[in-house]
Amino acid sequence: MVALRVVQGRPNDNTRGDLPMGDMGNKIKGAAKEAAGKAQQAWGDATDQAEHSVKGMGKEAAGKTQRKAGEAEESIEERIDEPAGERKP
């Protein structure tokens, strides 16, 4: 398992491998939650336990939402960092 240290309030220099919270935090956490939800849903389906299937679907949806929020944050940060003359409408 790879451990990532998440640092808030630090410039985006990433020289020491630190990931500021906005860069990939929500994308990684969301993808992990989404995968866990799929696994829980599969477990519920395999064992015929509807409760686990439903909880897994909810966790998967929450993870997908969090991952998409992280992607949106990244897109916004890229747009902010672009020089004004190079921005696409």
PyMOL Python script that loads the backbone (N, CA, C, O; Angstrom):
from pymol import cmd

cmd.read_pdbstr("""\
ATOM      1  N   MET A   1       0.842  -1.171   0.000  1.00  0.00           N
ATOM      2  CA  MET A   1       0.000   0.000   0.000  1.00  0.00           C
ATOM      3  C   MET A   1       0.891   1.238   0.000  1.00  0.00           C
ATOM      4  O   MET A   1       1.871   1.307   0.741  1.00  0.00           O
ATOM      5  N   VAL A   2       0.551   2.193  -0.817  1.00  0.00           N
ATOM      6  CA  VAL A   2       1.302   3.430  -0.902  1.00  0.00           C
ATOM      7  C   VAL A   2       0.616   4.475  -0.042  1.00  0.00           C
ATOM      8  O   VAL A   2      -0.586   4.707  -0.170  1.00  0.00           O
ATOM      9  N   ALA A   3       1.374   5.094   0.821  1.00  0.00           N
ATOM     10  CA  ALA A   3       0.817   6.134   1.685  1.00  0.00           C
ATOM     11  C   ALA A   3       1.131   7.499   1.081  1.00  0.00           C
ATOM     12  O   ALA A   3       2.275   7.777   0.722  1.00  0.00           O
ATOM     13  N   LEU A   4       0.130   8.333   0.972  1.00  0.00           N
ATOM     14  CA  LEU A   4       0.314   9.689   0.469  1.00  0.00           C
ATOM     15  C   LEU A   4       0.066  10.658   1.602  1.00  0.00           C
ATOM     16  O   LEU A   4      -0.924  10.552   2.327  1.00  0.00           O
ATOM     17  N   ARG A   5       0.963  11.592   1.743  1.00  0.00           N
ATOM     18  CA  ARG A   5       0.772  12.616   2.764  1.00  0.00           C
ATOM     19  C   ARG A   5       0.050  13.788   2.120  1.00  0.00           C
ATOM     20  O   ARG A   5       0.538  14.364   1.147  1.00  0.00           O
ATOM     21  N   VAL A   6      -1.093  14.137   2.651  1.00  0.00           N
ATOM     22  CA  VAL A   6      -1.889  15.221   2.113  1.00  0.00           C
ATOM     23  C   VAL A   6      -1.623  16.456   2.954  1.00  0.00           C
ATOM     24  O   VAL A   6      -1.755  16.435   4.177  1.00  0.00           O
ATOM     25  N   VAL A   7      -1.250  17.525   2.281  1.00  0.00           N
ATOM     26  CA  VAL A   7      -0.892  18.756   2.973  1.00  0.00           C
ATOM     27  C   VAL A   7      -1.810  19.860   2.496  1.00  0.00           C
ATOM     28  O   VAL A   7      -1.990  20.052   1.293  1.00  0.00           O
ATOM     29  N   GLN A   8      -2.380  20.573   3.419  1.00  0.00           N
ATOM     30  CA  GLN A   8      -3.248  21.685   3.085  1.00  0.00           C
ATOM     31  C   GLN A   8      -2.486  22.996   3.273  1.00  0.00           C
ATOM     32  O   GLN A   8      -1.664  23.125   4.180  1.00  0.00           O
ATOM     33  N   GLY A   9      -2.769  23.960   2.407  1.00  0.00           N
ATOM     34  CA  GLY A   9      -2.201  25.285   2.562  1.00  0.00           C
ATOM     35  C   GLY A   9      -0.759  25.402   2.105  1.00  0.00           C
ATOM     36  O   GLY A   9      -0.057  26.328   2.511  1.00  0.00           O
ATOM     37  N   ARG A  10      -0.310  24.493   1.276  1.00  0.00           N
ATOM     38  CA  ARG A  10       1.048  24.518   0.752  1.00  0.00           C
ATOM     39  C   ARG A  10       1.015  24.800  -0.736  1.00  0.00           C
ATOM     40  O   ARG A  10       0.069  24.381  -1.402  1.00  0.00           O
ATOM     41  N   PRO A  11       1.989  25.481  -1.282  1.00  0.00           N
ATOM     42  CA  PRO A  11       1.995  25.729  -2.720  1.00  0.00           C
ATOM     43  C   PRO A  11       2.037  24.417  -3.500  1.00  0.00           C
ATOM     44  O   PRO A  11       2.444  23.385  -2.967  1.00  0.00           O
ATOM     45  N   ASN A  12       1.618  24.462  -4.751  1.00  0.00           N
ATOM     46  CA  ASN A  12       1.575  23.272  -5.587  1.00  0.00           C
ATOM     47  C   ASN A  12       2.936  22.936  -6.179  1.00  0.00           C
ATOM     48  O   ASN A  12       3.033  22.710  -7.385  1.00  0.00           O
ATOM     49  N   ASP A  13       3.976  22.896  -5.381  1.00  0.00           N
ATOM     50  CA  ASP A  13       5.294  22.599  -5.925  1.00  0.00           C
ATOM     51  C   ASP A  13       5.563  21.101  -6.023  1.00  0.00           C
ATOM     52  O   ASP A  13       6.333  20.674  -6.882  1.00  0.00           O
ATOM     53  N   ASN A  14       4.952  20.306  -5.172  1.00  0.00           N
ATOM     54  CA  ASN A  14       5.087  18.853  -5.189  1.00  0.00           C
ATOM     55  C   ASN A  14       6.536  18.381  -5.246  1.00  0.00           C
ATOM     56  O   ASN A  14       6.795  17.290  -5.755  1.00  0.00           O
ATOM     57  N   THR A  15       7.475  19.154  -4.748  1.00  0.00           N
ATOM     58  CA  THR A  15       8.880  18.773  -4.834  1.00  0.00           C
ATOM     59  C   THR A  15       9.217  17.608  -3.920  1.00  0.00           C
ATOM     60  O   THR A  15      10.170  16.877  -4.190  1.00  0.00           O
ATOM     61  N   ARG A  16       8.467  17.418  -2.855  1.00  0.00           N
ATOM     62  CA  ARG A  16       8.733  16.316  -1.941  1.00  0.00           C
ATOM     63  C   ARG A  16       7.717  15.198  -2.100  1.00  0.00           C
ATOM     64  O   ARG A  16       7.669  14.290  -1.271  1.00  0.00           O
ATOM     65  N   GLY A  17       6.910  15.244  -3.140  1.00  0.00           N
ATOM     66  CA  GLY A  17       5.916  14.217  -3.346  1.00  0.00           C
ATOM     67  C   GLY A  17       4.635  14.428  -2.565  1.00  0.00           C
ATOM     68  O   GLY A  17       3.755  13.567  -2.584  1.00  0.00           O
ATOM     69  N   ASP A  18       4.510  15.548  -1.880  1.00  0.00           N
ATOM     70  CA  ASP A  18       3.285  15.834  -1.143  1.00  0.00           C
ATOM     71  C   ASP A  18       2.196  16.236  -2.129  1.00  0.00           C
ATOM     72  O   ASP A  18       2.470  16.886  -3.138  1.00  0.00           O
ATOM     73  N   LEU A  19       0.981  15.852  -1.836  1.00  0.00           N
ATOM     74  CA  LEU A  19      -0.140  16.226  -2.679  1.00  0.00           C
ATOM     75  C   LEU A  19      -1.044  17.174  -1.908  1.00  0.00           C
ATOM     76  O   LEU A  19      -1.652  16.772  -0.916  1.00  0.00           O
ATOM     77  N   PRO A  20      -1.144  18.432  -2.348  1.00  0.00           N
ATOM     78  CA  PRO A  20      -2.080  19.334  -1.691  1.00  0.00           C
ATOM     79  C   PRO A  20      -3.495  18.780  -1.810  1.00  0.00           C
ATOM     80  O   PRO A  20      -3.814  18.087  -2.776  1.00  0.00           O
ATOM     81  N   MET A  21      -4.335  19.082  -0.838  1.00  0.00           N
ATOM     82  CA  MET A  21      -5.662  18.493  -0.729  1.00  0.00           C
ATOM     83  C   MET A  21      -6.468  18.607  -2.023  1.00  0.00           C
ATOM     84  O   MET A  21      -7.123  17.638  -2.406  1.00  0.00           O
ATOM     85  N   GLY A  22      -6.447  19.728  -2.697  1.00  0.00           N
ATOM     86  CA  GLY A  22      -7.272  19.919  -3.876  1.00  0.00           C
ATOM     87  C   GLY A  22      -6.792  19.173  -5.096  1.00  0.00           C
ATOM     88  O   GLY A  22      -7.588  18.912  -5.998  1.00  0.00           O
ATOM     89  N   ASP A  23      -5.524  18.817  -5.162  1.00  0.00           N
ATOM     90  CA  ASP A  23      -4.995  18.215  -6.375  1.00  0.00           C
ATOM     91  C   ASP A  23      -5.591  16.848  -6.670  1.00  0.00           C
ATOM     92  O   ASP A  23      -6.215  16.665  -7.715  1.00  0.00           O
ATOM     93  N   MET A  24      -5.415  15.901  -5.789  1.00  0.00           N
ATOM     94  CA  MET A  24      -5.870  14.557  -6.090  1.00  0.00           C
ATOM     95  C   MET A  24      -6.622  13.923  -4.929  1.00  0.00           C
ATOM     96  O   MET A  24      -7.091  12.791  -5.048  1.00  0.00           O
ATOM     97  N   GLY A  25      -6.746  14.617  -3.825  1.00  0.00           N
ATOM     98  CA  GLY A  25      -7.376  14.028  -2.655  1.00  0.00           C
ATOM     99  C   GLY A  25      -8.760  13.480  -2.922  1.00  0.00           C
ATOM    100  O   GLY A  25      -9.024  12.317  -2.617  1.00  0.00           O
ATOM    101  N   ASN A  26      -9.649  14.277  -3.479  1.00  0.00           N
ATOM    102  CA  ASN A  26     -11.014  13.823  -3.728  1.00  0.00           C
ATOM    103  C   ASN A  26     -11.072  12.790  -4.837  1.00  0.00           C
ATOM    104  O   ASN A  26     -11.903  11.883  -4.793  1.00  0.00           O
ATOM    105  N   LYS A  27     -10.201  12.914  -5.833  1.00  0.00           N
ATOM    106  CA  LYS A  27     -10.203  11.927  -6.910  1.00  0.00           C
ATOM    107  C   LYS A  27      -9.809  10.553  -6.380  1.00  0.00           C
ATOM    108  O   LYS A  27     -10.451   9.552  -6.700  1.00  0.00           O
ATOM    109  N   ILE A  28      -8.764  10.505  -5.577  1.00  0.00           N
ATOM    110  CA  ILE A  28      -8.284   9.228  -5.040  1.00  0.00           C
ATOM    111  C   ILE A  28      -9.274   8.658  -4.032  1.00  0.00           C
ATOM    112  O   ILE A  28      -9.627   7.480  -4.097  1.00  0.00           O
ATOM    113  N   LYS A  29      -9.717   9.491  -3.107  1.00  0.00           N
ATOM    114  CA  LYS A  29     -10.667   9.018  -2.094  1.00  0.00           C
ATOM    115  C   LYS A  29     -11.979   8.571  -2.741  1.00  0.00           C
ATOM    116  O   LYS A  29     -12.562   7.564  -2.338  1.00  0.00           O
ATOM    117  N   GLY A  30     -12.433   9.312  -3.731  1.00  0.00           N
ATOM    118  CA  GLY A  30     -13.669   8.950  -4.413  1.00  0.00           C
ATOM    119  C   GLY A  30     -13.544   7.634  -5.168  1.00  0.00           C
ATOM    120  O   GLY A  30     -14.446   6.798  -5.127  1.00  0.00           O
ATOM    121  N   ALA A  31     -12.418   7.454  -5.859  1.00  0.00           N
ATOM    122  CA  ALA A  31     -12.203   6.204  -6.598  1.00  0.00           C
ATOM    123  C   ALA A  31     -12.137   5.018  -5.640  1.00  0.00           C
ATOM    124  O   ALA A  31     -12.660   3.944  -5.938  1.00  0.00           O
ATOM    125  N   ALA A  32     -11.494   5.214  -4.493  1.00  0.00           N
ATOM    126  CA  ALA A  32     -11.401   4.137  -3.499  1.00  0.00           C
ATOM    127  C   ALA A  32     -12.784   3.798  -2.940  1.00  0.00           C
ATOM    128  O   ALA A  32     -13.124   2.626  -2.777  1.00  0.00           O
ATOM    129  N   LYS A  33     -13.578   4.833  -2.648  1.00  0.00           N
ATOM    130  CA  LYS A  33     -14.930   4.617  -2.111  1.00  0.00           C
ATOM    131  C   LYS A  33     -15.809   3.936  -3.163  1.00  0.00           C
ATOM    132  O   LYS A  33     -16.622   3.069  -2.843  1.00  0.00           O
ATOM    133  N   GLU A  34     -15.634   4.340  -4.409  1.00  0.00           N
ATOM    134  CA  GLU A  34     -16.398   3.745  -5.500  1.00  0.00           C
ATOM    135  C   GLU A  34     -16.064   2.248  -5.638  1.00  0.00           C
ATOM    136  O   GLU A  34     -16.962   1.421  -5.795  1.00  0.00           O
ATOM    137  N   ALA A  35     -14.781   1.915  -5.580  1.00  0.00           N
ATOM    138  CA  ALA A  35     -14.354   0.513  -5.672  1.00  0.00           C
ATOM    139  C   ALA A  35     -14.874  -0.300  -4.486  1.00  0.00           C
ATOM    140  O   ALA A  35     -15.319  -1.436  -4.650  1.00  0.00           O
ATOM    141  N   ALA A  36     -14.815   0.289  -3.300  1.00  0.00           N
ATOM    142  CA  ALA A  36     -15.325  -0.401  -2.107  1.00  0.00           C
ATOM    143  C   ALA A  36     -16.824  -0.650  -2.227  1.00  0.00           C
ATOM    144  O   ALA A  36     -17.320  -1.699  -1.815  1.00  0.00           O
ATOM    145  N   GLY A  37     -17.534   0.305  -2.785  1.00  0.00           N
ATOM    146  CA  GLY A  37     -18.972   0.146  -2.982  1.00  0.00           C
ATOM    147  C   GLY A  37     -19.289  -0.964  -3.969  1.00  0.00           C
ATOM    148  O   GLY A  37     -20.217  -1.746  -3.761  1.00  0.00           O
ATOM    149  N   LYS A  38     -18.505  -1.028  -5.055  1.00  0.00           N
ATOM    150  CA  LYS A  38     -18.704  -2.103  -6.034  1.00  0.00           C
ATOM    151  C   LYS A  38     -18.443  -3.463  -5.396  1.00  0.00           C
ATOM    152  O   LYS A  38     -19.179  -4.420  -5.637  1.00  0.00           O
ATOM    153  N   ALA A  39     -17.400  -3.542  -4.588  1.00  0.00           N
ATOM    154  CA  ALA A  39     -17.071  -4.799  -3.917  1.00  0.00           C
ATOM    155  C   ALA A  39     -18.179  -5.195  -2.943  1.00  0.00           C
ATOM    156  O   ALA A  39     -18.574  -6.360  -2.890  1.00  0.00           O
ATOM    157  N   GLN A  40     -18.675  -4.233  -2.177  1.00  0.00           N
ATOM    158  CA  GLN A  40     -19.740  -4.527  -1.223  1.00  0.00           C
ATOM    159  C   GLN A  40     -21.010  -4.964  -1.957  1.00  0.00           C
ATOM    160  O   GLN A  40     -21.717  -5.869  -1.515  1.00  0.00           O
ATOM    161  N   GLN A  41     -21.280  -4.311  -3.074  1.00  0.00           N
ATOM    162  CA  GLN A  41     -22.450  -4.672  -3.862  1.00  0.00           C
ATOM    163  C   GLN A  41     -22.292  -6.087  -4.424  1.00  0.00           C
ATOM    164  O   GLN A  41     -23.242  -6.869  -4.399  1.00  0.00           O
ATOM    165  N   ALA A  42     -21.115  -6.420  -4.926  1.00  0.00           N
ATOM    166  CA  ALA A  42     -20.859  -7.762  -5.458  1.00  0.00           C
ATOM    167  C   ALA A  42     -20.991  -8.812  -4.356  1.00  0.00           C
ATOM    168  O   ALA A  42     -21.533  -9.894  -4.581  1.00  0.00           O
ATOM    169  N   TRP A  43     -20.489  -8.481  -3.156  1.00  0.00           N
ATOM    170  CA  TRP A  43     -20.604  -9.398  -2.026  1.00  0.00           C
ATOM    171  C   TRP A  43     -22.084  -9.631  -1.686  1.00  0.00           C
ATOM    172  O   TRP A  43     -22.505 -10.763  -1.450  1.00  0.00           O
ATOM    173  N   GLY A  44     -22.843  -8.570  -1.665  1.00  0.00           N
ATOM    174  CA  GLY A  44     -24.262  -8.691  -1.370  1.00  0.00           C
ATOM    175  C   GLY A  44     -24.994  -9.513  -2.424  1.00  0.00           C
ATOM    176  O   GLY A  44     -25.871 -10.312  -2.096  1.00  0.00           O
ATOM    177  N   ASP A  45     -24.631  -9.315  -3.692  1.00  0.00           N
ATOM    178  CA  ASP A  45     -25.249 -10.088  -4.768  1.00  0.00           C
ATOM    179  C   ASP A  45     -24.866 -11.569  -4.663  1.00  0.00           C
ATOM    180  O   ASP A  45     -25.708 -12.451  -4.831  1.00  0.00           O
ATOM    181  N   ALA A  46     -23.578 -11.828  -4.380  1.00  0.00           N
ATOM    182  CA  ALA A  46     -23.090 -13.207  -4.314  1.00  0.00           C
ATOM    183  C   ALA A  46     -23.690 -13.971  -3.133  1.00  0.00           C
ATOM    184  O   ALA A  46     -23.936 -15.173  -3.229  1.00  0.00           O
ATOM    185  N   THR A  47     -23.922 -13.279  -2.030  1.00  0.00           N
ATOM    186  CA  THR A  47     -24.447 -13.945  -0.831  1.00  0.00           C
ATOM    187  C   THR A  47     -25.954 -13.757  -0.678  1.00  0.00           C
ATOM    188  O   THR A  47     -26.546 -14.163   0.322  1.00  0.00           O
ATOM    189  N   ASP A  48     -26.562 -13.136  -1.686  1.00  0.00           N
ATOM    190  CA  ASP A  48     -28.007 -12.896  -1.684  1.00  0.00           C
ATOM    191  C   ASP A  48     -28.447 -12.092  -0.454  1.00  0.00           C
ATOM    192  O   ASP A  48     -29.456 -12.393   0.183  1.00  0.00           O
ATOM    193  N   GLN A  49     -27.648 -11.051  -0.143  1.00  0.00           N
ATOM    194  CA  GLN A  49     -27.965 -10.165   0.972  1.00  0.00           C
ATOM    195  C   GLN A  49     -28.259  -8.772   0.415  1.00  0.00           C
ATOM    196  O   GLN A  49     -27.347  -7.991   0.146  1.00  0.00           O
ATOM    197  N   ALA A  50     -29.531  -8.482   0.251  1.00  0.00           N
ATOM    198  CA  ALA A  50     -29.955  -7.233  -0.373  1.00  0.00           C
ATOM    199  C   ALA A  50     -29.422  -6.005   0.362  1.00  0.00           C
ATOM    200  O   ALA A  50     -29.116  -4.990  -0.262  1.00  0.00           O
ATOM    201  N   GLU A  51     -29.312  -6.098   1.680  1.00  0.00           N
ATOM    202  CA  GLU A  51     -28.829  -4.948   2.463  1.00  0.00           C
ATOM    203  C   GLU A  51     -27.426  -4.535   2.016  1.00  0.00           C
ATOM    204  O   GLU A  51     -27.146  -3.347   1.852  1.00  0.00           O
ATOM    205  N   HIS A  52     -26.550  -5.514   1.821  1.00  0.00           N
ATOM    206  CA  HIS A  52     -25.188  -5.190   1.384  1.00  0.00           C
ATOM    207  C   HIS A  52     -25.179  -4.658  -0.046  1.00  0.00           C
ATOM    208  O   HIS A  52     -24.409  -3.753  -0.369  1.00  0.00           O
ATOM    209  N   SER A  53     -26.021  -5.209  -0.890  1.00  0.00           N
ATOM    210  CA  SER A  53     -26.104  -4.723  -2.266  1.00  0.00           C
ATOM    211  C   SER A  53     -26.519  -3.257  -2.306  1.00  0.00           C
ATOM    212  O   SER A  53     -25.925  -2.453  -3.025  1.00  0.00           O
ATOM    213  N   VAL A  54     -27.539  -2.918  -1.533  1.00  0.00           N
ATOM    214  CA  VAL A  54     -28.048  -1.546  -1.513  1.00  0.00           C
ATOM    215  C   VAL A  54     -27.017  -0.591  -0.907  1.00  0.00           C
ATOM    216  O   VAL A  54     -26.788   0.494  -1.442  1.00  0.00           O
ATOM    217  N   LYS A  55     -26.398  -0.990   0.203  1.00  0.00           N
ATOM    218  CA  LYS A  55     -25.369  -0.142   0.807  1.00  0.00           C
ATOM    219  C   LYS A  55     -24.198   0.041  -0.154  1.00  0.00           C
ATOM    220  O   LYS A  55     -23.625   1.126  -0.240  1.00  0.00           O
ATOM    221  N   GLY A  56     -23.847  -1.015  -0.871  1.00  0.00           N
ATOM    222  CA  GLY A  56     -22.768  -0.927  -1.850  1.00  0.00           C
ATOM    223  C   GLY A  56     -23.089   0.041  -2.971  1.00  0.00           C
ATOM    224  O   GLY A  56     -22.226   0.801  -3.412  1.00  0.00           O
ATOM    225  N   MET A  57     -24.338   0.013  -3.433  1.00  0.00           N
ATOM    226  CA  MET A  57     -24.754   0.955  -4.480  1.00  0.00           C
ATOM    227  C   MET A  57     -24.639   2.393  -3.987  1.00  0.00           C
ATOM    228  O   MET A  57     -24.199   3.279  -4.720  1.00  0.00           O
ATOM    229  N   GLY A  58     -25.040   2.614  -2.739  1.00  0.00           N
ATOM    230  CA  GLY A  58     -24.946   3.960  -2.170  1.00  0.00           C
ATOM    231  C   GLY A  58     -23.511   4.425  -2.034  1.00  0.00           C
ATOM    232  O   GLY A  58     -23.181   5.567  -2.356  1.00  0.00           O
ATOM    233  N   LYS A  59     -22.653   3.524  -1.551  1.00  0.00           N
ATOM    234  CA  LYS A  59     -21.242   3.867  -1.394  1.00  0.00           C
ATOM    235  C   LYS A  59     -20.591   4.120  -2.752  1.00  0.00           C
ATOM    236  O   LYS A  59     -19.769   5.026  -2.894  1.00  0.00           O
ATOM    237  N   GLU A  60     -20.961   3.317  -3.749  1.00  0.00           N
ATOM    238  CA  GLU A  60     -20.423   3.508  -5.098  1.00  0.00           C
ATOM    239  C   GLU A  60     -20.848   4.874  -5.656  1.00  0.00           C
ATOM    240  O   GLU A  60     -20.038   5.589  -6.246  1.00  0.00           O
ATOM    241  N   ALA A  61     -22.115   5.225  -5.466  1.00  0.00           N
ATOM    242  CA  ALA A  61     -22.611   6.520  -5.948  1.00  0.00           C
ATOM    243  C   ALA A  61     -21.912   7.679  -5.233  1.00  0.00           C
ATOM    244  O   ALA A  61     -21.559   8.678  -5.860  1.00  0.00           O
ATOM    245  N   ALA A  62     -21.715   7.541  -3.924  1.00  0.00           N
ATOM    246  CA  ALA A  62     -21.020   8.600  -3.176  1.00  0.00           C
ATOM    247  C   ALA A  62     -19.580   8.735  -3.652  1.00  0.00           C
ATOM    248  O   ALA A  62     -19.066   9.846  -3.782  1.00  0.00           O
ATOM    249  N   GLY A  63     -18.935   7.611  -3.911  1.00  0.00           N
ATOM    250  CA  GLY A  63     -17.563   7.655  -4.414  1.00  0.00           C
ATOM    251  C   GLY A  63     -17.460   8.285  -5.784  1.00  0.00           C
ATOM    252  O   GLY A  63     -16.539   9.053  -6.062  1.00  0.00           O
ATOM    253  N   LYS A  64     -18.415   7.955  -6.640  1.00  0.00           N
ATOM    254  CA  LYS A  64     -18.427   8.531  -7.990  1.00  0.00           C
ATOM    255  C   LYS A  64     -18.611  10.047  -7.919  1.00  0.00           C
ATOM    256  O   LYS A  64     -17.963  10.799  -8.647  1.00  0.00           O
ATOM    257  N   THR A  65     -19.503  10.480  -7.034  1.00  0.00           N
ATOM    258  CA  THR A  65     -19.736  11.915  -6.855  1.00  0.00           C
ATOM    259  C   THR A  65     -18.478  12.609  -6.345  1.00  0.00           C
ATOM    260  O   THR A  65     -18.118  13.682  -6.830  1.00  0.00           O
ATOM    261  N   GLN A  66     -17.809  11.999  -5.368  1.00  0.00           N
ATOM    262  CA  GLN A  66     -16.591  12.586  -4.810  1.00  0.00           C
ATOM    263  C   GLN A  66     -15.482  12.630  -5.863  1.00  0.00           C
ATOM    264  O   GLN A  66     -14.750  13.615  -5.959  1.00  0.00           O
ATOM    265  N   ARG A  67     -15.361  11.560  -6.649  1.00  0.00           N
ATOM    266  CA  ARG A  67     -14.333  11.518  -7.700  1.00  0.00           C
ATOM    267  C   ARG A  67     -14.591  12.601  -8.743  1.00  0.00           C
ATOM    268  O   ARG A  67     -13.664  13.285  -9.175  1.00  0.00           O
ATOM    269  N   LYS A  68     -15.850  12.754  -9.147  1.00  0.00           N
ATOM    270  CA  LYS A  68     -16.206  13.787 -10.127  1.00  0.00           C
ATOM    271  C   LYS A  68     -15.951  15.185  -9.571  1.00  0.00           C
ATOM    272  O   LYS A  68     -15.532  16.078 -10.307  1.00  0.00           O
ATOM    273  N   ALA A  69     -16.203  15.378  -8.277  1.00  0.00           N
ATOM    274  CA  ALA A  69     -15.913  16.672  -7.647  1.00  0.00           C
ATOM    275  C   ALA A  69     -14.414  16.955  -7.704  1.00  0.00           C
ATOM    276  O   ALA A  69     -14.004  18.086  -7.964  1.00  0.00           O
ATOM    277  N   GLY A  70     -13.603  15.937  -7.463  1.00  0.00           N
ATOM    278  CA  GLY A  70     -12.150  16.093  -7.549  1.00  0.00           C
ATOM    279  C   GLY A  70     -11.708  16.445  -8.953  1.00  0.00           C
ATOM    280  O   GLY A  70     -10.809  17.265  -9.140  1.00  0.00           O
ATOM    281  N   GLU A  71     -12.342  15.822  -9.951  1.00  0.00           N
ATOM    282  CA  GLU A  71     -12.018  16.140 -11.342  1.00  0.00           C
ATOM    283  C   GLU A  71     -12.408  17.579 -11.670  1.00  0.00           C
ATOM    284  O   GLU A  71     -11.682  18.276 -12.379  1.00  0.00           O
ATOM    285  N   ALA A  72     -13.547  18.019 -11.154  1.00  0.00           N
ATOM    286  CA  ALA A  72     -13.985  19.396 -11.387  1.00  0.00           C
ATOM    287  C   ALA A  72     -13.030  20.384 -10.727  1.00  0.00           C
ATOM    288  O   ALA A  72     -12.683  21.406 -11.319  1.00  0.00           O
ATOM    289  N   GLU A  73     -12.605  20.079  -9.495  1.00  0.00           N
ATOM    290  CA  GLU A  73     -11.638  20.941  -8.803  1.00  0.00           C
ATOM    291  C   GLU A  73     -10.360  21.068  -9.624  1.00  0.00           C
ATOM    292  O   GLU A  73      -9.815  22.160  -9.785  1.00  0.00           O
ATOM    293  N   GLU A  74      -9.893  19.939 -10.135  1.00  0.00           N
ATOM    294  CA  GLU A  74      -8.662  19.936 -10.923  1.00  0.00           C
ATOM    295  C   GLU A  74      -8.828  20.781 -12.185  1.00  0.00           C
ATOM    296  O   GLU A  74      -7.933  21.543 -12.552  1.00  0.00           O
ATOM    297  N   SER A  75      -9.970  20.641 -12.842  1.00  0.00           N
ATOM    298  CA  SER A  75     -10.241  21.403 -14.054  1.00  0.00           C
ATOM    299  C   SER A  75     -10.271  22.909 -13.769  1.00  0.00           C
ATOM    300  O   SER A  75      -9.730  23.710 -14.531  1.00  0.00           O
ATOM    301  N   ILE A  76     -10.910  23.271 -12.662  1.00  0.00           N
ATOM    302  CA  ILE A  76     -10.978  24.686 -12.279  1.00  0.00           C
ATOM    303  C   ILE A  76      -9.588  25.226 -11.971  1.00  0.00           C
ATOM    304  O   ILE A  76      -9.240  26.330 -12.391  1.00  0.00           O
ATOM    305  N   GLU A  77      -8.794  24.452 -11.239  1.00  0.00           N
ATOM    306  CA  GLU A  77      -7.437  24.890 -10.905  1.00  0.00           C
ATOM    307  C   GLU A  77      -6.590  25.065 -12.159  1.00  0.00           C
ATOM    308  O   GLU A  77      -5.782  25.990 -12.239  1.00  0.00           O
ATOM    309  N   GLU A  78      -6.770  24.177 -13.142  1.00  0.00           N
ATOM    310  CA  GLU A  78      -6.027  24.304 -14.398  1.00  0.00           C
ATOM    311  C   GLU A  78      -6.429  25.568 -15.125  1.00  0.00           C
ATOM    312  O   GLU A  78      -5.583  26.267 -15.683  1.00  0.00           O
ATOM    313  N   ARG A  79      -7.726  25.865 -15.118  1.00  0.00           N
ATOM    314  CA  ARG A  79      -8.199  27.081 -15.792  1.00  0.00           C
ATOM    315  C   ARG A  79      -7.674  28.336 -15.100  1.00  0.00           C
ATOM    316  O   ARG A  79      -7.328  29.314 -15.762  1.00  0.00           O
ATOM    317  N   ILE A  80      -7.615  28.307 -13.792  1.00  0.00           N
ATOM    318  CA  ILE A  80      -7.126  29.460 -13.041  1.00  0.00           C
ATOM    319  C   ILE A  80      -5.645  29.686 -13.325  1.00  0.00           C
ATOM    320  O   ILE A  80      -5.194  30.826 -13.434  1.00  0.00           O
ATOM    321  N   ASP A  81      -4.891  28.590 -13.445  1.00  0.00           N
ATOM    322  CA  ASP A  81      -3.457  28.693 -13.674  1.00  0.00           C
ATOM    323  C   ASP A  81      -3.089  29.062 -15.110  1.00  0.00           C
ATOM    324  O   ASP A  81      -1.954  29.467 -15.361  1.00  0.00           O
ATOM    325  N   GLU A  82      -4.027  28.931 -16.068  1.00  0.00           N
ATOM    326  CA  GLU A  82      -3.761  29.274 -17.462  1.00  0.00           C
ATOM    327  C   GLU A  82      -3.627  30.789 -17.622  1.00  0.00           C
ATOM    328  O   GLU A  82      -4.350  31.553 -16.982  1.00  0.00           O
ATOM    329  N   PRO A  83      -2.711  31.212 -18.471  1.00  0.00           N
ATOM    330  CA  PRO A  83      -2.666  32.650 -18.792  1.00  0.00           C
ATOM    331  C   PRO A  83      -3.978  33.053 -19.473  1.00  0.00           C
ATOM    332  O   PRO A  83      -4.552  32.268 -20.228  1.00  0.00           O
ATOM    333  N   ALA A  84      -4.445  34.262 -19.210  1.00  0.00           N
ATOM    334  CA  ALA A  84      -5.760  34.705 -19.691  1.00  0.00           C
ATOM    335  C   ALA A  84      -5.896  34.613 -21.203  1.00  0.00           C
ATOM    336  O   ALA A  84      -6.976  34.288 -21.698  1.00  0.00           O
ATOM    337  N   GLY A  85      -4.839  34.887 -21.946  1.00  0.00           N
ATOM    338  CA  GLY A  85      -4.910  34.855 -23.408  1.00  0.00           C
ATOM    339  C   GLY A  85      -5.051  33.463 -23.992  1.00  0.00           C
ATOM    340  O   GLY A  85      -5.453  33.316 -25.145  1.00  0.00           O
ATOM    341  N   GLU A  86      -4.723  32.433 -23.210  1.00  0.00           N
ATOM    342  CA  GLU A  86      -4.766  31.065 -23.709  1.00  0.00           C
ATOM    343  C   GLU A  86      -6.017  30.316 -23.286  1.00  0.00           C
ATOM    344  O   GLU A  86      -6.170  29.145 -23.633  1.00  0.00           O
ATOM    345  N   ARG A  87      -6.901  30.944 -22.558  1.00  0.00           N
ATOM    346  CA  ARG A  87      -8.098  30.272 -22.072  1.00  0.00           C
ATOM    347  C   ARG A  87      -9.055  29.978 -23.206  1.00  0.00           C
ATOM    348  O   ARG A  87      -9.271  30.799 -24.097  1.00  0.00           O
ATOM    349  N   LYS A  88      -9.621  28.787 -23.150  1.00  0.00           N
ATOM    350  CA  LYS A  88     -10.643  28.390 -24.118  1.00  0.00           C
ATOM    351  C   LYS A  88     -12.004  28.721 -23.535  1.00  0.00           C
ATOM    352  O   LYS A  88     -12.202  28.605 -22.326  1.00  0.00           O
ATOM    353  N   PRO A  89     -12.935  29.127 -24.364  1.00  0.00           N
ATOM    354  CA  PRO A  89     -14.269  29.455 -23.830  1.00  0.00           C
ATOM    355  C   PRO A  89     -14.980  28.265 -23.264  1.00  0.00           C
ATOM    356  O   PRO A  89     -16.106  28.390 -22.782  1.00  0.00           O
TER     357      PRO A  89
END
""", "prot")
cmd.dss("prot")
cmd.show_as("cartoon", "prot")
cmd.util.cbc("prot")
cmd.orient("prot")
